Every structure is written in structure tokens, then in C-alpha cells.
Amino acid sequence: MKREANKPDLSLIIPAYNEEARIGKSLDRILRFLESQPYASEVIIVDDGSRDRTAEMVKEHFGGHPGLQLHRQPGNLGKGMAVQRGMLLGSGKYLFFSDADLSVPIEMLPVFIARLENQSDLAIGTRQKSGAVIEIHQPRHRELMGKVYTNLSNSMLGVLVSDFTCGFKGFRRDIAKDLFSRQRLGNWSFDAEILYLAHRKGYRIAEIPVTWRNDHATKVKLWKDVITSFLGLVQIRLFDLQGKYR
């Protein structure tokens, strides 16, 4: 990875909402791994209006770390808005976002970086392609709904992606700034919106099979988020027809 003067090579964005119980363990693992790598990095935690001590936990245990930033949203604006803020703040050559539970292990990062260095604009994790390893599965009804959502998203948006919602994605900096500056959705549909915009602009998307394990403490509220996600797909098409992505 070619280093740029006065800028980190990598920005890792972690959206966090009520993560007091697991953010410390995840950050220990992330920082330990990044410190072992030959490139400079920054970690940006965006606290999405947590009602617990997520932000206090980060400040108390990691506030003195030079490579870590904490930003707090003015309220619970949604995961999409937290990711967007982190992406627009990040200054790395490559920008990634990861779920706070590390369902995809941080140790997979070099595989994604290699794809971004070799003719890909986005590198996104997939649990659906050959080579993916699911260590702990979601309940069957969640896996079924995930497949239905993927098929529906591809059909409605004209995108050919095997996994929209895997929470580990990486971008070249200029691509990230372009896509996330156009993002309008703050709910769980933001992944589909970003991938739709990338497809619309002809960016090169690499899908990388990941090792993944379900966390039973997921924040997803199944039926509420199913309805919200479907409405999000409709909104994406309407926003495009209204010229709001120009």
C-alpha cells in the first residue's frame, strides 16, 4: 500500500448504538490487529445516540489512543446516518465500515485491501458465495428473509449482488466520498442505496466470501425492519426518478 503524506492509509468506521457490553472487547481486538499491520490507520467510532454508556466506555478505556476518534450523533438517527458521518469524516486512502460485533473478523481486512488495490472500487463481504464460512448461523427464518430481501433488491434496483446487508464493506476514498455524499437513507436500507448508486455510476464491485458468525444480540427487529427495508427500496427508486441522486 503506497503511503500518502499526512494521511492514514486506512480509516475504519464503527457505527455503535447501545454497545456498552461489547465495544471494549471489539476495540481491543481491532486496535491490536491494526497495530500489527505495516500501514497507518485510524478508527472512527460514531455513537448513534446510545442510551447506555457506550461513549463513556470508549472515552474511559480508549480516549488516549492516538488512532481513535469518537463522534456522537445528536440522537438515534439510524445506522446509515452513523456510517455516512464516519465515511465523510474518514481521511484514509481506503475507507471501511464494520459492525461493532465483528461478525466478520477484522483479520479479513487484508483480503479486502488487496482487492481495492487491484482494480476494484468497492469490496463487499458476502455470506452467499462459494468460500464463505458461516460459523454461527442466523435462525432459519432470518436467513430466508435475507435471501428474499436480496432477490427483491436485485429485482427492484437492477443490481446483481449476492449479499446486500453483510456489515463489512470497503471503498477507495474518492468512491466513498462520492457515494456517501449522495446517500439519503438512514435506516437499514442504506446498504442497498449505496450499492445501487455504485452500480448506477459504473463502479467496480468485488464480492468477497467472508467468515461470519451471527451475534444473538443483534439490533435487528425482524418484522419492523422487513417493512422498513422494503419501503426503503421504493424510496431509492423514487429518489432516482426525482433526480435526487444527481
MARLO-251215 format. One record per residue (C-alpha): residue number from 1; residue in three letters; chain; z, y, x. Coordinates in pm, whole numbers, plus 50000, padded with zeros to 5 digits. Example, Ala and Ser with C-alpha at 12.3 -4.5 7.8 and 13.67 -1.06 7.14 Angstrom:
2
REC   n res chain    zz    yy    xx
REC   1 ALA     A 50780 49550 51230
REC   2 SER     A 50714 49894 51367
//
This chain:
246
REC   n res chain    zz    yy    xx
REC   1 MET     A 50000 50000 50000
REC   2 LYS     A 49889 50331 50154
REC   3 ARG     A 50175 50581 50151
REC   4 GLU     A 50135 50937 50018
REC   5 ALA     A 50332 51215 50183
REC   6 ASN     A 50649 51325 49999
REC   7 LYS     A 50590 51088 49707
REC   8 PRO     A 50725 50741 49632
REC   9 ASP     A 50477 50457 49625
REC  10 LEU     A 50629 50314 49308
REC  11 SER     A 50801 50453 49000
REC  12 LEU     A 50983 50204 48777
REC  13 ILE     A 51078 50330 48431
REC  14 ILE     A 51353 50155 48236
REC  15 PRO     A 51400 50263 47871
REC  16 ALA     A 51758 50199 47765
REC  17 TYR     A 51929 50204 47427
REC  18 ASN     A 52286 50071 47397
REC  19 GLU     A 52251 49873 47721
REC  20 GLU     A 52607 49919 47850
REC  21 ALA     A 52667 49543 47862
REC  22 ARG     A 52367 49453 48081
REC  23 ILE     A 52227 49764 48252
REC  24 GLY     A 52460 49728 48552
REC  25 LYS     A 52354 49373 48632
REC  26 SER     A 51986 49459 48585
REC  27 LEU     A 52004 49767 48808
REC  28 ASP     A 52186 49573 49081
REC  29 ARG     A 51901 49322 49084
REC  30 ILE     A 51627 49587 49066
REC  31 LEU     A 51767 49806 49344
REC  32 ARG     A 51840 49510 49569
REC  33 PHE     A 51482 49388 49529
REC  34 LEU     A 51319 49728 49577
REC  35 GLU     A 51524 49796 49890
REC  36 SER     A 51382 49477 50040
REC  37 GLN     A 51023 49595 49991
REC  38 PRO     A 50816 49784 50254
REC  39 TYR     A 50736 50078 50025
REC  40 ALA     A 50927 50378 49891
REC  41 SER     A 51029 50365 49526
REC  42 GLU     A 51215 50548 49252
REC  43 VAL     A 51384 50409 48941
REC  44 ILE     A 51392 50629 48631
REC  45 ILE     A 51636 50533 48355
REC  46 VAL     A 51562 50703 48022
REC  47 ASP     A 51860 50672 47791
REC  48 ASP     A 51727 50683 47435
REC  49 GLY     A 52030 50837 47264
REC  50 SER     A 52261 50542 47322
REC  51 ARG     A 52579 50532 47115
REC  52 ASP     A 52767 50332 47377
REC  53 ARG     A 52844 50412 47742
REC  54 THR     A 52501 50328 47884
REC  55 ALA     A 52453 50666 48052
REC  56 GLU     A 52813 50680 48175
REC  57 MET     A 52779 50329 48322
REC  58 VAL     A 52467 50433 48514
REC  59 LYS     A 52627 50754 48644
REC  60 GLU     A 52955 50589 48742
REC  61 HIS     A 52805 50293 48928
REC  62 PHE     A 52468 50421 49049
REC  63 GLY     A 52491 50801 49038
REC  64 GLY     A 52495 50831 49415
REC  65 HIS     A 52184 50621 49472
REC  66 PRO     A 51907 50842 49614
REC  67 GLY     A 51628 50646 49450
REC  68 LEU     A 51764 50651 49095
REC  69 GLN     A 51730 50916 48824
REC  70 LEU     A 51890 50924 48480
REC  71 HIS     A 51735 51121 48195
REC  72 ARG     A 51881 51140 47847
REC  73 GLN     A 51680 51183 47529
REC  74 PRO     A 51819 51433 47274
REC  75 GLY     A 51858 51147 47026
REC  76 ASN     A 51732 50798 46946
REC  77 LEU     A 51360 50879 46946
REC  78 GLY     A 51232 50523 46997
REC  79 LYS     A 51135 50305 47290
REC  80 GLY     A 50785 50451 47302
REC  81 MET     A 50914 50805 47349
REC  82 ALA     A 51156 50689 47621
REC  83 VAL     A 50877 50514 47810
REC  84 GLN     A 50648 50814 47766
REC  85 ARG     A 50906 51053 47910
REC  86 GLY     A 50965 50831 48211
REC  87 MET     A 50594 50786 48275
REC  88 LEU     A 50529 51159 48263
REC  89 LEU     A 50822 51221 48499
REC  90 GLY     A 50727 50949 48748
REC  91 SER     A 50556 51055 49070
REC  92 GLY     A 50472 50720 49228
REC  93 LYS     A 50124 50603 49320
REC  94 TYR     A 50186 50321 49073
REC  95 LEU     A 50400 50354 48760
REC  96 PHE     A 50561 50059 48585
REC  97 PHE     A 50787 50013 48290
REC  98 SER     A 51018 49719 48234
REC  99 ASP     A 51263 49621 47965
REC 100 ALA     A 51627 49663 48065
REC 101 ASP     A 51698 49293 48012
REC 102 LEU     A 51443 49193 48282
REC 103 SER     A 51285 48933 48055
REC 104 VAL     A 51007 48944 48314
REC 105 PRO     A 51177 48915 48655
REC 106 ILE     A 51143 49217 48880
REC 107 GLU     A 51037 48981 49158
REC 108 MET     A 50693 48958 48994
REC 109 LEU     A 50622 49321 49084
REC 110 PRO     A 50413 49248 49399
REC 111 VAL     A 50167 49039 49196
REC 112 PHE     A 50106 49335 48965
REC 113 ILE     A 50077 49583 49250
REC 114 ALA     A 49818 49363 49419
REC 115 ARG     A 49601 49373 49106
REC 116 LEU     A 49630 49752 49083
REC 117 GLU     A 49526 49779 49446
REC 118 ASN     A 49221 49565 49377
REC 119 GLN     A 49005 49730 49112
REC 120 SER     A 49239 49729 48810
REC 121 ASP     A 49362 50042 48633
REC 122 LEU     A 49632 49867 48431
REC 123 ALA     A 49816 49541 48497
REC 124 ILE     A 49996 49400 48194
REC 125 GLY     A 50213 49094 48156
REC 126 THR     A 50108 48816 47923
REC 127 ARG     A 50300 48517 47790
REC 128 GLN     A 49989 48368 47632
REC 129 LYS     A 49755 48282 47920
REC 130 SER     A 49748 47973 48141
REC 131 GLY     A 50003 48008 48419
REC 132 ALA     A 50268 48182 48209
REC 133 VAL     A 50610 48015 48220
REC 134 ILE     A 50843 48058 47921
REC 135 GLU     A 51190 47966 48042
REC 136 ILE     A 51366 48051 47715
REC 137 HIS     A 51155 48071 47400
REC 138 GLN     A 51198 48307 47110
REC 139 PRO     A 51277 48143 46776
REC 140 ARG     A 50959 47989 46631
REC 141 HIS     A 50924 48245 46353
REC 142 ARG     A 50930 48528 46610
REC 143 GLU     A 50666 48359 46825
REC 144 LEU     A 50449 48310 46515
REC 145 MET     A 50486 48674 46412
REC 146 GLY     A 50399 48780 46767
REC 147 LYS     A 50074 48583 46753
REC 148 VAL     A 49990 48726 46410
REC 149 TYR     A 50054 49079 46540
REC 150 THR     A 49834 49019 46845
REC 151 ASN     A 49546 48890 46632
REC 152 LEU     A 49584 49176 46387
REC 153 SER     A 49597 49434 46667
REC 154 ASN     A 49285 49298 46832
REC 155 SER     A 49103 49291 46500
REC 156 MET     A 49203 49639 46384
REC 157 LEU     A 49171 49811 46721
REC 158 GLY     A 48876 49624 46868
REC 159 VAL     A 49074 49531 47180
REC 160 LEU     A 49074 49188 47346
REC 161 VAL     A 49425 49144 47483
REC 162 SER     A 49632 48825 47463
REC 163 ASP     A 49976 48988 47457
REC 164 PHE     A 50039 49347 47344
REC 165 THR     A 50418 49354 47350
REC 166 CYS     A 50524 49196 47679
REC 167 GLY     A 50755 49464 47819
REC 168 PHE     A 50623 49473 48175
REC 169 LYS     A 50319 49690 48245
REC 170 GLY     A 50190 49881 48546
REC 171 PHE     A 49940 50166 48586
REC 172 ARG     A 49771 50370 48853
REC 173 ARG     A 49930 50716 48845
REC 174 ASP     A 49625 50909 48719
REC 175 ILE     A 49565 50648 48448
REC 176 ALA     A 49930 50657 48337
REC 177 LYS     A 49934 51036 48315
REC 178 ASP     A 49613 51036 48110
REC 179 LEU     A 49721 50766 47866
REC 180 PHE     A 50083 50865 47813
REC 181 SER     A 49999 51233 47770
REC 182 ARG     A 49788 51127 47468
REC 183 GLN     A 50049 50891 47320
REC 184 ARG     A 50176 50989 46976
REC 185 LEU     A 50378 50688 46855
REC 186 GLY     A 50742 50642 46948
REC 187 ASN     A 50812 50308 46779
REC 188 TRP     A 50723 49952 46882
REC 189 SER     A 50352 50023 46821
REC 190 PHE     A 50327 50237 47135
REC 191 ASP     A 50211 49937 47343
REC 192 ALA     A 49915 49885 47111
REC 193 GLU     A 49841 50257 47115
REC 194 ILE     A 49835 50274 47496
REC 195 LEU     A 49615 49965 47523
REC 196 TYR     A 49382 50099 47255
REC 197 LEU     A 49345 50426 47444
REC 198 ALA     A 49283 50237 47769
REC 199 HIS     A 49014 50026 47602
REC 200 ARG     A 48859 50333 47439
REC 201 LYS     A 48831 50508 47775
REC 202 GLY     A 48691 50203 47953
REC 203 TYR     A 48984 50147 48188
REC 204 ARG     A 49006 49810 48359
REC 205 ILE     A 49290 49599 48220
REC 206 ALA     A 49420 49299 48415
REC 207 GLU     A 49634 49046 48228
REC 208 ILE     A 49883 48865 48449
REC 209 PRO     A 50066 48548 48334
REC 210 VAL     A 50438 48601 48373
REC 211 THR     A 50760 48409 48390
REC 212 TRP     A 50956 48517 48084
REC 213 ARG     A 51282 48439 47912
REC 214 ASN     A 51394 48554 47571
REC 215 ASP     A 51716 48752 47551
REC 216 HIS     A 51903 48675 47230
REC 217 ALA     A 52048 49027 47238
REC 218 THR     A 51705 49172 47155
REC 219 LYS     A 51694 49509 46976
REC 220 VAL     A 51403 49396 46755
REC 221 LYS     A 51482 49395 46382
REC 222 LEU     A 51220 49147 46269
REC 223 TRP     A 51107 49244 45919
REC 224 LYS     A 51164 49617 45959
REC 225 ASP     A 50972 49620 46287
REC 226 VAL     A 50693 49398 46150
REC 227 ILE     A 50625 49657 45878
REC 228 THR     A 50659 49949 46119
REC 229 SER     A 50425 49784 46370
REC 230 PHE     A 50159 49719 46107
REC 231 LEU     A 50178 50078 45986
REC 232 GLY     A 50152 50185 46349
REC 233 LEU     A 49815 50011 46381
REC 234 VAL     A 49694 50202 46075
REC 235 GLN     A 49821 50527 46228
REC 236 ILE     A 49635 50461 46552
REC 237 ARG     A 49307 50427 46367
REC 238 LEU     A 49379 50739 46159
REC 239 PHE     A 49474 50944 46465
REC 240 ASP     A 49148 50844 46628
REC 241 LEU     A 48942 50933 46319
REC 242 GLN     A 49124 51269 46302
REC 243 GLY     A 49036 51341 46666
REC 244 LYS     A 49397 51349 46782
REC 245 TYR     A 49329 51148 47098
REC 246 ARG     A 49077 51389 47248
//
